[in-house]
Amino acid sequence: MEFLSDIASLINSTLRISTPLVFAAMAGIFAERSGVIDFSLEGKMLMAAFVAAVGSYFLGNPWLGLFLAIIACVSLSMLHGFASVTYKGDQVVSCVAINILIIGLTTALAAAWFGQAGLTPTLNEDQRFLEVNLPFAKSLKDVPIIGTIYSDILSGHYIFVYLAYLTVPLVFWVVFKTSFGLRLRAVGENPSAVDTAGINVFAMRYKALAINGVLIAFAGAHLSTAVNANFFREMSAGRGYLALAAMIFGKWHPKTALVACLLFGFTDALQIRLQGVELPAIGEIPVQLIQALPYVLTVVLLAGFVGKAIAPNAIGQPYIKER
Amino acid sequence: MATVDKSKVPWWVSNLIVPLVNLTLALFVSGLFIFIAGENPYEAVKLIIYGSFGYIEGFAYTLYYTTNFIFTGLAFAVAFHCRLFNIGGEGQAYIGGLGVFLVAINFSFLPVPIVWFLAVGGAVVFGAAWAFIPAYLQATRGSHVVITTIMFNFIAASLMVFLLVDVIRDTTQMGPHTVALPKEQWFPSFEDFAALLGIKIRYSPLNISFLLAIVASVFVWFLVWKTRWGYEMRAVGHNTQAAIYAGISPYKNIIIAMCISGGLAGLLGVNEILGVHHKIVAGFPAGYGFTGIAVALMGRNHPIGIFPAAFLFGILYQGGSEVTFDMPNITRYMFVAVQGVIILFSGALENLFRPQIENFFVNRLNLKANA
């Protein structure tokens, strides 16, 4: 029985830990499918976390914090578009600039406004998102198997967890089943053909980046107004890069990217669980090495031991309209 | 956007005026940040200039930071000529420092100048080795170096903390650091030289690594622009397909470029370990690796540009610490944000005003020629 509840809590944490990765990977799919590289997921996630926490603290409502985070992230996406779509600057340089800028700015402003080494004040219950208990979760708790799955694994998550997993089929539908999605993919594969068909390549890329900004804002708000009750320095901790790796490993496809995100989430959940545990034959693994596990996994997955990833054809290239 | 005939643009317009305009814009935006944080940007600038030039030790600190930024700037630039974004300078420098320390402590029976040479070699080899795996994966599997090198930064940080806590820690002390190297192995410092001339100055971390940075700059210039290999590497970076057609192996060049890049980043460990701390301290690369990106992009990836760019960031760092001392609302992270803005304006948005500026000068020169 204890084994079963261990597994249940491991799956429960996997779902929770994967949530920001899922939002970020879906955001990445929109940008990259349209042909714009987005390493700046990391910076945008951090920005969203900061803005959501500060906004919610001052306005007293986490939804308003989320709304401000969306505005901030869409603005950063537009900045990325301005540099790399309109001005045809280097897309990777633009992303690196955004990431470094946001690491510095969020911490510096948190310190300037709240004076606590890059922390924002702790949010009270009204200012943050709380766990959602699904209907009948309590009464079903003692039913074997169903009770474990429904009450222990599925119920009691933050709203973002449910939203994240609902986003995946939605993204799939938009990208693969609508005419917008067809144009989006075409812009990333062969922009000049799309241009010939009378569709504005630049406008498509800006639209994709706007959706990207909205989605990534949820990831950041999840970190600072749901799982944690404040923002702290560099709290995104490489999740933007992990999500991007998951997306590449998932071949720019929502369903497979989701699987990769869950794999990362599971590794992280396992990593937390393994800290300080004596393993048979190996003994206790030093905590610093266990913490590196998700990063090592990223490198291993990116090495494409499970097949080579093929990026959208026009990715990273600014579109230059012929005259 | 207006198009300009590139051949008619004088070199000083595209390599001096345009970068200066971009830098001015970046500093203006940075001033806005300082204003938002609740301080006076004009006062901040005065403090920066006083802190970095106002007294001899302050200036020495500026040159010490410059040394670090030259190493990491050169590191980013070399890889960039092969179109590789090595943002793993931070981790490569960290591991490079491990190389310096292990060599110095294990060969301490050898005479000092020889140990120094070996230790510099250790920094290069360890830094290069840490860059090798991302390079190999990029070359053979197409795994993007931006993600793998970032991951290797995280892995290096975990590995080094593990080593410093569990393996090579100085067990007589509390903090996560190693024992100090023997005193005769320490690099001669700036105040040692000043003392020889009979001038007494207070402590600063400036040491002979500064000269090593200048040697490294000349080395990079020679390697990238004056050797066959440098030509091959730039060819791969410029147009991989054409390079393959000309019989140049992108595989080989990607790996060599990344390893040299990693080796240069590793030299930061020489400055920090032999020159300053004399032991490995947890987290000694302190973001210098990331600053190298801004330095290289501002210096247009050429050693002659990297030197003034590194010096400018030296001023920002040293002057910046003066600012954080006097202005409670400003922390050193404000200067991380400033780096981001500088990368944005001198890297990603470098075309913002370039056509207008170039047009302006070309038209003026034409008018002169016609008159």
Contacts between the chains, C-beta under 8 A, distances in Angstrom:
chain1	res1	chain2	res2	distance
A	39	B	146	5.6
A	39	B	147	7.8
A	79	B	344	7.9
A	82	B	349	7.8
A	83	B	344	7.0
A	83	B	348	4.0
A	83	B	349	5.1
A	84	B	348	6.6
A	87	B	348	7.8
A	87	B	349	5.9
A	87	B	351	4.9
A	87	B	352	5.9
A	88	B	351	6.4
A	89	B	347	7.0
A	89	B	348	3.9
A	89	B	349	5.7
A	89	B	350	6.4
A	89	B	351	6.0
A	90	B	347	6.5
A	90	B	348	6.1
A	91	B	348	7.9
A	92	B	85	5.2
A	92	B	146	6.2
A	93	B	297	6.5
A	93	B	343	6.6
A	93	B	347	3.9
A	93	B	348	4.6
A	94	B	344	7.1
A	94	B	347	7.5
A	94	B	348	3.5
A	94	B	349	7.9
A	96	B	85	7.3
A	96	B	87	6.3
A	96	B	146	7.9
A	96	B	293	6.0
A	96	B	343	6.2
A	96	B	347	7.7
A	97	B	340	5.3
A	97	B	341	7.6
A	97	B	343	3.8
A	97	B	344	3.9
A	97	B	347	6.1
A	97	B	348	5.4
A	98	B	340	7.0
A	98	B	344	7.4
A	99	B	340	7.5
A	100	B	290	6.0
A	100	B	293	7.5
A	100	B	294	7.5
A	100	B	336	6.3
A	100	B	337	7.8
A	100	B	339	5.5
A	100	B	340	3.9
A	100	B	343	6.3
A	101	B	337	5.5
A	101	B	339	7.8
A	101	B	340	2.6
A	101	B	341	6.0
A	101	B	343	7.7
A	101	B	344	6.6
A	102	B	340	7.1
A	103	B	333	7.5
A	103	B	336	5.8
A	103	B	337	7.9
A	103	B	340	7.5
A	104	B	333	4.8
A	104	B	334	6.5
A	104	B	335	7.1
A	104	B	336	3.0
A	104	B	337	3.1
A	104	B	338	7.1
A	104	B	339	6.8
A	104	B	340	5.8
A	105	B	33	6.6
A	105	B	333	7.8
A	105	B	337	4.2
A	105	B	340	7.3
A	107	B	331	7.0
A	107	B	333	3.9
A	107	B	336	7.5
A	108	B	33	7.3
A	108	B	37	6.3
A	108	B	330	7.2
A	108	B	331	5.5
A	108	B	333	4.1
A	108	B	334	4.1
A	108	B	336	7.4
A	108	B	337	5.6
A	109	B	36	7.0
A	109	B	37	6.3
A	111	B	329	7.6
A	111	B	331	4.5
A	111	B	333	6.8
A	112	B	36	7.9
A	112	B	37	3.7
A	112	B	38	5.9
A	112	B	39	8.0
A	112	B	329	4.2
A	112	B	330	7.0
A	112	B	331	7.5
A	112	B	334	7.9
A	113	B	37	7.8
A	113	B	38	8.0
A	115	B	328	7.7
A	117	B	331	8.0
A	118	B	331	7.5
A	118	B	333	6.9
A	233	B	333	7.8
A	238	B	150	6.7
A	238	B	151	7.5
A	238	B	154	5.8
A	241	B	147	5.4
A	241	B	150	5.2
A	241	B	151	6.9
A	244	B	147	6.2
A	245	B	147	5.3
A	245	B	151	7.9
A	248	B	144	7.4
A	248	B	147	7.7
A	286	B	162	5.2
A	286	B	165	7.6
A	286	B	166	5.7
A	288	B	158	4.6
A	288	B	159	7.3
A	288	B	161	4.7
A	288	B	162	3.8
A	288	B	165	6.9
A	289	B	158	6.5
A	289	B	159	7.5
A	289	B	162	5.6
A	291	B	158	5.5
A	292	B	154	6.6
A	292	B	155	5.0
A	292	B	158	3.8
A	292	B	159	7.0
A	295	B	151	4.5
A	295	B	154	4.3
A	295	B	155	5.2
A	295	B	158	7.6
A	296	B	151	7.6
A	296	B	155	6.3
A	298	B	147	6.8
A	298	B	148	7.9
A	298	B	151	4.9
A	299	B	133	7.6
A	299	B	134	7.9
A	299	B	137	7.2
A	299	B	143	7.4
A	299	B	148	5.5
A	299	B	151	5.1
A	299	B	152	7.4
A	299	B	155	7.7
A	302	B	137	6.9
A	302	B	141	7.6
A	302	B	143	3.9
A	302	B	144	7.2
A	302	B	147	6.0
A	302	B	148	6.1
A	303	B	137	5.1
A	303	B	141	5.0
A	303	B	143	5.4
A	304	B	141	4.8
A	304	B	142	7.1
A	304	B	143	6.6
A	308	B	141	7.0
A	308	B	142	6.6
A	309	B	142	7.4
